[in-house]
Each structure stands twice: as structure tokens, then as C-alpha cells.
Amino acid sequence: MRCQTSLPRLQRARAVVASALMTDGFVALARIDLTDGSSGGHDDRVVWRARCGRSAGLAGPADDVAREIVEAVRERGDEAVAELTWRFERRRLEPGRFELDAETRRAACARVDPKVRAALELAASRIADFHRTQRFAPTGIDHRDSALYSRPTPLRRVAVYAPGGTAAYPSSVLMTAVVAKVAGVDEVVLLTPRPADVVVLAAEIAGVDRIYAIGGAQAIAAAAFGTASIERVDKIVGPGNAYVTAAKRHVYGACDVDGIAGPSEILVVADGDASAAMVAADLISQAEHDELACAVLVTDSRALIDAVDVELRAQLAELPRVAIASASLRDHGAAVLVRDRAQMIEAANDYAPEHLELLVHEPDALVDGLRTCGAIFVGPHTPEAAGDYTAGPSHVLPTAGAARFGSPVGVWDFIKYTSVLRLGPEGLAAQADAIVTLARAEGLEGHARAVELRTAKDRPS
């Protein structure tokens, strides 16, 4: 069985365990047993239901602060943005002078390693190629003196948000801005605090029109309502911290948003033949994002769970972001034991993960049954990391259980539909009696008369 771990790894892992016990670090994934007849099975099912019931939350300290920030920017515009940037970031900005000029952008791009540029260009090309397949055409009917159709139209102006905290995310700029440009959006602006050179280069490659060196809830509010120097946008997309997420909730309605994001998450579905090292590596690939990230293993093999715990300890010992990943796995990770492949699918659909990996025999046979995932990574040669960077589909995905009803960012996010109706005399006459009858049934006499006026024999010209 490939779930076994080599002796050197085991010895190294034991040393890590001793250290972890002293520092309250990661020791093993929390175990949840969903098999029938398990000891404490009822309690485990309650725990699992609680995990599946997670959400990004609608209230809390970040929500209260974001509400105040949004109102301040709505009332005082650029001045409030500058004040709040100093308050939260200790960064001085002159009101109304937030945009990076062309020379600053060129200089930033020139400083990026050519190898990084080539990787970004490859990723952008693949993202564009994939999303061109999502372009939409009008749909409708045209017969019997009637033409009725839905007309897709690109949004006019969109803001892409890129975090500027512990790490730079040029990939997120590509995964949103490239898609918006493929959709035909007229103007794409980037909001990012302390823009890193690699993020500026990603924006250039993606075709971003303007870059504003502002972040946090104040940037979201400025884009949603507009200020003297920033035109209001139709939609805001891209990941951010709790304050950015809360601000999105507060500005929704003034503009659209891509969703209410929670921490990153991955669910790996694996059987007893899976590589424990591979499973552990993929769980860590999400755990290293954030201490709140969720990394979950679903398997029908107890032996694999044991082997994965050993591998996790060994791999964490060599990880630069060990503190973050260890906290994530300790506090939010889990190993879920199920009976069989059918229960694998059931558990995965209940959890509704952002990312789902299939490391099982004949993985394609499970794909159709998985209905609530943001993205599915099929087989051992499709790591989630490929989806983060170069595979093609956008990596901006629904989180915190929103994959039950949400979709990845796609061309559809940057398109609005308009209903277009055109009736000729015969087309209206065919519906007139029904329209008049329904209007009067609802007590709307004016509606009825508007139709009768057009269909009467002595109607006005």
C-alpha cells in the first residue's frame, strides 16, 4: 500500500512531534468517523454537520468597523480614504492622488525577474484561452409577429481587489482582470495597498486600465460609491481580509460583488491506494494560506489517515510558513472516515468545498456525483496548485459552503442581461385578452387600458 511512510521520514516526524507537543503545534488531524457502528458515531456526525454548516458570517467586529468606514467614505470621499489609510496602514496619501502613473508602472514592471514575467504571461494566456469559451450570445424566440430575446452586455467598469498583506497575489489579478477583459468590460481598475512590482506587472499583462494604491474597506467603498478621483464601478471582485469582505456586504446594492469570501479550503477525497505524501502536500498547500484555512481529508482507509498524519508532521518541519499551516491544520483540519465511495460523495457534497481533489481509483467515475464544489481536481496529476496559477479556470471560487449555490468567477460575472421585447400588431392582439384579464384581476385598470388603447379598432394613430 502506498500509504506507508519511509523510516527516515518517520524518525524525523517523531522529532517534530516532540517539538509540537512543547509548543502546542500540530500533532494530528482531528478525526471524524462517519462509518456505521462507530464508537461515538452520533457525536461525530454532529461535529461534521457543524463543519458543513460553516459560513463567512454576517456580523462581528470586522462588520462594525467596515460599516463605519463605508459611511465615512460615502460622506467624505477622497479625504476619508486618505485619513483611513493613515489610521490603519500608517501610510500617507494625498487626497485624490491615489493612482499609479504610467512611469511608476513601467518602472515596477522592469524590476520583475524575466522568469516571473514569462510565468505570468503563460498563466494569462491560458486563463484567456479558457474563458473565451464562455462568451455568451443572445437567446430568445422570434415568431408570430413577436421578437423576444435576452441580450448580454459587458459591464462598463469593474474593480479588481488584490490584497497587500503577508503575501502578494499577482495570480488573483490575472484570474479576475483577464476574465473581465475577455468578457469585454470597458474599464478594469485595480485596488491594492502598497502595490508590489509583481502585482503591477500582472495588471499590465492583464490589461488593467488604472491602478489605485489603496486597500481595505475604504478602497471597496471608494469604488462602490465613487469619489472625486475614483469613478464608481459596476462590480467589485477579488479576495480580501475580513474588513474587505464585510465592506463588500455593505456596498452591495450600490454595485455588485463577486461573493462573500471566507478562508481558503480544500477537501481531498482519497482511498487506501493514495500517496500519503501527496495527500499531505495538498492539504498543506491550502493550510499555508491562512491560520483560518480549512484542510480536510475524506477517506475510507484508517491506515491512510495514520500515514497522512506522519507525512504532515514531516513536511511541516520543512515548510517556511510552518506556524501558519500548523495552526490551520490543528484548529481547522480534519480526517473524515467513511464507509465507501458512495459516502465519499455524500460527505463531499455536504461540505461543499472551495477546492476538491480526487486521489482515488477511477476518479472520473465520481465527478458527476459531486454537485457542490467550487472546482474539482481529478487524479494525481492535477494538484490544486495548478488551478491556482496556470491551468486556466479562475481560482476565485465560492468558499465557506457557498459552493452549494455559487460558481467560480467567469465571464458570466462581467455580463449583464437585458430583456428586449418587440411585438407587432398581431403579436399584441394574440395576448391582449389575457393581459387585460390579468391586469383587472390585480386591480390595475391602467395596465388594461394601455393594451385596449392599442388594440381597439378606432385606436389613435
Buried (B, 14 or more C-beta within 10 A) or exposed (E): EEBEBEEEBBEBBEEBBEEBEEEEBBBBBBBBBBBEEBEEBEEBBEBBEEBBEBEBBEEEEBBEBBBEBBEBBBEBBBBBBBBBBEEBBEBEBEBBEBBBEEEBBEEBBEEBEEEBBEBBBEBBBBBBEBBEEBEBEEEEEEEEBBBBBEBBEBBEBBBBBBBBEEEBBBBBBBBBBBBBBBBBBEBBBBBBBEBBBBBBBBBBBBBBBBBBBBBBBBBBBBBBBBBEBBBBBBBBBBBBBBBBBBBBBBBEEBBBBBBBBBBBBBBBBBBBEBBBBBBBBBBBBBBBBBBBBBBBBBBBBBEBBBBBBBBBBBBBBEBEBBBBBBBBBBEBBBBBBBBEBEBBBBBBBBBBBBBBBBBBEEBEEBEEEBEBBBBBBBEBEBBBBEBBBBBBBBBBBBBBBBBBEBBBBBBBBBBBBEEEEEBEEEBBBBBBEEBBEEBEEEEEEEBBEEBBEBBEEEEEE
